Amino acid sequence: MKLLRVGQPGSEKPAMLAPDGTLRDLSGSVADFTADVLSEVGLSRLRALDPSSLPKVEGNPRIGPCVPRPLNFVCIGLNYADHAAETGSPIPKEPIVFLKSLGAFNGPNDDVKIPRGSKKTDWEVELGVVIGKRASYVPEHEAMDYVAGYCVVNDVSEREFQAERGGTWDKGKGCDTFGPTGPWLVTRDEVPDPQNLSLWCEIDGKRMQNGSTKTMIFDVRKLVSYVSHFITLHAGDIMATGTPPGVGLGIKPEPVFLKPGQTMRLGVQGLGEQTQKLVAA
């Protein structure tokens, strides 16, 4: 299934992308994609619905994040071998884990605000993992049972704030609007191998990133298990799993960064696309 949420910020309604390409309103069946809905039982109930029997979503509504605001927006740094190489960084021995501020959580096509004083705002297309149930100290061989599905995430980053302003990465990763998520939550059964997905990002129509989850250092199974040993994950939490090469920071001979008025377009195979306009904060 491809699940999404439509409507203005704070008033989104659950919906489904039907096989015929229409959007179908799920609000008569579920209030939102809450923990009970994201469980295996809850998703099975949605699968049993006949999409053609559901009301059509009329017009061209805003698409919101594919889940309600999570408790945890977890990200993994330097998780693609080819991306680590382009930044001159060593291959991590363990996953690099950080959290995005929930103020970054944003719709897939909403404007992205370049922070005041920013000189180095950058793009990062990523495979997002949506957690389906409470996960704590999960063994690797059970980790996929805790995954409800997948989505596209843009881990927008301000590199100067991240690396040159002291402290941890948080200042460069958690700015308002820096976490576009969606358009869809694609359930796990539709993604048989999350380690064999192409992903890409374009800036003003120019292809900048063109990678594959094959080059991830730590796979989804490892990441879900690993993070659950440090942070209890909850249904609806998002984990962004790292980005392939082609970010602005890695461009030679001079890095390239984003400016107001530009457009980012990005996607992951089978998970849909996002488009964001850059605006000044």
C-alpha positions as CSV (number, residue, x, y, z in Angstrom):
1,M,0.0,0.0,0.0
2,K,0.9,3.6,-0.5
3,L,-0.4,5.7,2.3
4,L,-0.3,9.5,2.6
5,R,-1.8,12.4,4.4
6,V,-3.5,15.4,2.7
7,G,-4.6,18.8,3.9
8,Q,-3.2,21.9,5.5
9,P,-0.5,21.6,8.2
10,G,-2.0,20.3,11.4
11,S,-5.3,19.3,9.7
12,E,-4.1,16.4,7.4
13,K,-6.4,13.5,6.7
14,P,-5.2,9.9,6.0
15,A,-5.5,8.8,2.4
16,M,-4.4,5.9,0.1
17,L,-3.0,6.0,-3.4
18,A,-5.3,3.6,-5.2
19,P,-4.0,1.3,-8.0
20,D,-5.8,3.5,-10.6
21,G,-3.7,6.6,-9.5
22,T,-6.5,8.3,-7.6
23,L,-6.3,9.4,-4.0
24,R,-8.8,7.8,-1.7
25,D,-10.0,9.2,1.6
26,L,-9.3,6.9,4.6
27,S,-10.7,9.2,7.3
28,G,-13.9,7.2,7.5
29,S,-11.8,4.2,8.4
30,V,-9.0,5.6,10.6
31,A,-8.4,9.0,12.2
32,D,-4.7,9.0,11.3
33,F,-1.7,6.7,11.0
34,T,-1.4,6.2,14.7
35,A,0.4,3.3,16.4
36,D,-2.6,0.9,16.2
37,V,-2.9,1.6,12.4
38,L,0.8,1.1,11.7
39,S,0.8,-2.3,13.5
40,E,0.6,-5.5,11.4
41,V,-3.0,-5.9,12.4
42,G,-3.9,-2.3,11.6
43,L,-2.2,-2.4,8.2
44,S,-3.9,-5.7,7.4
45,R,-7.3,-4.0,8.0
46,L,-6.4,-1.3,5.5
47,R,-5.3,-3.8,3.0
48,A,-8.7,-5.5,3.2
49,L,-10.4,-2.3,2.1
50,D,-11.5,-2.0,-1.5
51,P,-10.0,1.3,-2.7
52,S,-12.7,1.8,-5.2
53,S,-15.3,1.9,-2.4
54,L,-13.5,4.8,-0.7
55,P,-14.4,8.5,-1.4
56,K,-12.1,10.2,-3.9
57,V,-9.9,13.0,-2.6
58,E,-11.0,15.9,-4.9
59,G,-8.8,18.7,-6.3
60,N,-5.1,19.0,-5.7
61,P,-4.6,19.2,-2.0
62,R,-1.3,19.7,-0.2
63,I,0.4,16.5,0.7
64,G,1.7,16.5,4.3
65,P,4.3,14.2,5.9
66,C,3.2,10.6,5.5
67,V,2.9,10.1,9.2
68,P,1.9,12.4,12.1
69,R,4.8,14.2,13.9
70,P,6.9,11.4,15.4
71,L,8.4,11.0,18.8
72,N,11.9,10.5,17.2
73,F,13.3,11.7,13.9
74,V,16.5,9.7,13.8
75,C,19.2,10.1,11.2
76,I,22.3,8.2,10.3
77,G,25.4,10.0,9.1
78,L,28.0,8.9,6.6
79,N,26.3,5.6,5.8
80,Y,27.2,5.3,2.1
81,A,30.8,4.3,1.4
82,D,30.9,6.5,-1.8
83,H,29.5,9.5,0.1
84,A,32.1,9.1,2.9
85,A,34.8,9.0,0.2
86,E,33.6,12.2,-1.4
87,T,33.7,14.1,1.9
88,G,37.1,12.6,2.8
89,S,35.7,10.9,5.9
90,P,36.8,7.5,7.1
91,I,34.3,4.6,7.0
92,P,32.5,4.6,10.4
93,K,33.1,1.5,12.5
94,E,29.6,1.9,14.0
95,P,26.5,3.9,12.8
96,I,26.7,7.6,13.4
97,V,23.3,8.5,15.0
98,F,21.8,11.9,15.5
99,L,18.4,13.4,15.9
100,K,16.6,16.0,13.8
101,S,14.5,18.6,15.6
102,L,10.9,17.9,15.2
103,G,10.6,21.5,13.9
104,A,12.3,20.2,10.8
105,F,9.5,17.7,10.1
106,N,7.8,19.0,6.9
107,G,5.6,18.0,4.0
108,P,7.4,16.6,0.9
109,N,6.5,19.5,-1.3
110,D,6.5,22.4,1.2
111,D,9.0,25.2,0.9
112,V,12.3,24.8,2.6
113,K,13.6,27.8,4.5
114,I,17.3,28.7,4.2
115,P,18.2,29.9,7.7
116,R,19.2,33.5,8.3
117,G,23.0,33.8,8.0
118,S,23.3,30.5,6.1
119,K,26.1,30.1,3.6
120,K,26.2,26.4,3.1
121,T,22.7,24.9,2.9
122,D,22.9,21.5,1.2
123,W,20.7,18.6,0.0
124,E,20.6,14.9,0.9
125,V,18.2,12.4,-0.6
126,E,17.7,9.5,1.8
127,L,15.7,6.3,2.3
128,G,13.4,6.8,5.2
129,V,12.3,3.9,7.4
130,V,8.9,4.1,9.2
131,I,8.8,2.2,12.5
132,G,5.7,0.1,13.0
133,K,5.8,-0.8,16.7
134,R,7.8,-0.1,19.9
135,A,11.4,-1.2,19.4
136,S,13.8,-1.6,22.3
137,Y,16.9,-3.8,22.3
138,V,15.8,-5.5,19.1
139,P,18.0,-8.4,17.8
140,E,19.1,-8.0,14.2
141,H,17.3,-11.1,13.0
142,E,14.0,-9.6,14.2
143,A,14.5,-6.0,13.2
144,M,12.5,-6.1,9.9
145,D,9.4,-7.1,11.9
146,Y,9.5,-3.6,13.4
147,V,9.4,-1.8,10.1
148,A,6.0,-0.6,8.9
149,G,7.3,0.7,5.6
150,Y,9.5,3.2,3.8
151,C,9.4,6.8,2.5
152,V,11.6,9.5,0.9
153,V,13.4,11.9,3.3
154,N,15.4,15.0,2.3
155,D,18.0,15.5,5.1
156,V,18.6,19.1,4.4
157,S,21.8,20.3,6.1
158,E,23.6,23.6,6.8
159,R,27.2,22.6,6.6
160,E,28.7,25.6,8.3
161,F,26.3,25.2,11.2
162,Q,26.9,21.5,11.3
163,A,30.7,21.4,11.3
164,E,32.1,24.9,11.9
165,R,30.0,26.4,14.7
166,G,31.1,24.1,17.6
167,G,29.3,21.2,19.3
168,T,27.4,18.4,17.5
169,W,25.7,18.2,14.1
170,D,22.3,19.2,15.5
171,K,22.5,22.9,14.7
172,G,23.0,22.2,11.0
173,K,20.5,19.4,10.8
174,G,17.4,20.6,12.8
175,C,16.5,23.9,11.3
176,D,12.9,24.6,10.6
177,T,11.7,22.7,7.4
178,F,14.9,20.7,7.1
179,G,13.1,17.3,7.1
180,P,10.7,16.9,4.2
181,T,9.1,13.5,4.5
182,G,6.9,11.6,2.1
183,P,4.9,11.7,-0.1
184,W,3.9,8.2,0.7
185,L,4.5,5.6,3.3
186,V,5.0,2.5,1.2
187,T,4.4,-0.6,3.3
188,R,7.1,-3.1,3.8
189,D,5.5,-5.8,1.6
190,E,5.9,-3.6,-1.4
191,V,9.7,-3.2,-0.9
192,P,11.1,-6.7,-0.8
193,D,14.7,-5.5,-0.8
194,P,15.4,-2.0,0.7
195,Q,19.1,-2.6,-0.1
196,N,18.5,-2.4,-3.9
197,L,16.8,0.9,-4.5
198,S,18.0,3.8,-6.7
199,L,17.8,7.3,-5.3
200,W,18.4,10.7,-6.8
201,C,18.3,14.4,-6.4
202,E,18.1,17.3,-8.9
203,I,18.8,21.0,-8.3
204,D,17.0,23.2,-10.8
205,G,16.7,20.2,-13.1
206,K,20.4,19.2,-12.9
207,R,21.0,15.7,-11.6
208,M,23.3,16.0,-8.6
209,Q,22.8,12.7,-6.7
210,N,22.4,9.4,-8.5
211,G,23.0,6.5,-6.1
212,S,21.8,3.1,-4.8
213,T,21.1,1.8,-1.3
214,K,23.5,-1.1,-2.3
215,T,26.4,1.1,-1.2
216,M,25.0,1.6,2.4
217,I,27.6,0.7,5.0
218,F,25.0,-0.4,7.5
219,D,21.8,-1.9,6.1
220,V,18.2,-1.3,7.4
221,R,18.2,-4.4,9.5
222,K,21.4,-3.4,11.3
223,L,20.3,0.2,11.8
224,V,16.9,-0.6,13.3
225,S,18.5,-3.0,15.7
226,Y,21.4,-0.8,16.5
227,V,19.4,2.4,17.2
228,S,17.0,0.5,19.4
229,H,19.8,-0.3,21.8
230,F,20.2,3.4,22.5
231,I,16.8,5.0,21.7
232,T,13.5,3.3,22.2
233,L,11.7,3.7,18.8
234,H,8.0,4.1,18.6
235,A,5.4,3.5,15.9
236,G,5.5,6.3,13.4
237,D,9.1,7.2,14.2
238,I,11.2,8.1,11.1
239,M,14.8,6.9,10.5
240,A,16.7,8.5,7.6
241,T,19.4,6.1,6.7
242,G,22.1,8.3,5.0
243,T,22.7,9.8,1.6
244,P,24.7,8.7,-1.5
245,P,27.3,10.9,-3.1
246,G,26.6,14.1,-5.0
247,V,25.9,16.5,-2.2
248,G,26.9,20.1,-2.6
249,L,29.7,19.8,0.0
250,G,31.5,17.2,-2.1
251,I,31.5,19.0,-5.4
252,K,35.1,19.6,-6.7
253,P,36.9,21.9,-7.1
254,E,34.5,24.2,-5.2
255,P,31.4,23.1,-3.1
256,V,28.0,24.3,-4.3
257,F,25.3,25.3,-1.9
258,L,21.6,26.3,-2.2
259,K,20.1,29.8,-2.7
260,P,16.6,31.2,-2.4
261,G,14.6,30.7,-5.5
262,Q,16.1,27.3,-6.4
263,T,14.2,24.1,-6.6
264,M,15.1,20.6,-5.2
265,R,13.5,17.5,-6.8
266,L,14.3,14.1,-5.4
267,G,13.0,10.6,-5.2
268,V,13.6,6.9,-4.2
269,Q,12.7,4.0,-6.5
270,G,9.1,3.0,-5.8
271,L,8.6,5.5,-3.0
272,G,7.6,8.6,-4.9
273,E,9.1,12.1,-5.4
274,Q,9.4,15.4,-3.6
275,T,9.8,18.9,-4.9
276,Q,10.7,21.8,-2.7
277,K,11.3,25.5,-3.4
278,L,14.0,27.2,-1.4
279,V,13.0,30.4,0.3
280,A,14.7,32.8,2.7
281,A,13.8,32.4,6.4
